[in-house]
Amino acid sequence: MTLAIDILLWLFVGVLALLAALRGRLLLHDGLRTGVIEFLHLLPRIGIGVVGSGYIAEVLPKALIAPWLGPESGLTGVLIAIVGGALTPGGPVVGFAVGAAALKGGAGAPQVIAYSTAWALYAVHRLVLYEVPMMPPRIVWLRAFVCLPLPLIAAALAIMIGKP
């Protein structure tokens, strides 16, 4: 499955490169240069996140994760995960590393899905530092408010569909 996703992504990149080439050689070279620079900037962060998630998984006390975020923690575990997701600072390397570490430490899939959904939708640091300064605060808070039930819905769907 992972190989199929990798192939699909590379095919998508190839199609985009072909489209850029059809629009002009300069566009193709600029896109390649920008992509390589972004890749080089992200590579250390991804490495740190992957290695860091391994350390986080080992450091997190498994005796606390299972009762609070394990599959049997139910709605309480989902609510704790949602609060944790909203309060987790940092980008995807941090957010997904914490989620992966929680899974390795015994957290349930619905709880981790709720965590990552809450982190993606309304991490407090992003709301305050990025969204409010760039958009009207009323729009930001309205967006955050209408997103409140979505981590609960995602966790409930994960429970209904089965263990991913």
HELIX and SHEET records of a PDB file:
HELIX    1   1 THR A    2  ARG A   23  1                                  22    
HELIX    2   2 ARG A   25  VAL A   59  1                                  35    
HELIX    3   3 LYS A   62  LEU A   69  1                                   8    
HELIX    4   4 PRO A   71  SER A   73  5                                   3    
HELIX    5   5 GLY A   74  LEU A   87  1                                  14    
HELIX    6   6 PRO A   92  LYS A  104  1                                  13    
HELIX    7   7 ALA A  109  TYR A  122  1                                  14    
HELIX    8   8 VAL A  124  ARG A  126  1                                   3    
HELIX    9   9 LEU A  127  GLU A  131  3                                   5    
HELIX   10  10 VAL A  132  MET A  134  1                                   3    
HELIX   11  11 PRO A  137  CYS A  147  1                                  11    
HELIX   12  12 LEU A  150  ILE A  161  1                                  12    
END                                                                             
